[in-house]
Amino acid sequence: MRNALNKAGRTALDSVSHPFEDVKGIYDGLGKALAQLGLKLDYERIKRTRPRIAEMLR
């Protein structure tokens, strides 16, 4: 399912290939929703692992 598309017509690789700063707003919204459940996003870990995930998907 490497080339599976989401509703926006993008693959998983497309989603993690953009610089973190370009998609930080998405994480901010997700973080706000998760905060209501007592969870907190680790932005530094997300920034560090997104390129690794992109490499695995390539």
Buried (B, 14 or more C-beta within 10 A) or exposed (E): EEEEEEEEEEBBBBBBBEEBEEBBEEBEEEBEEEEEEEEEBEEEEBBEEBEEBBEEBE
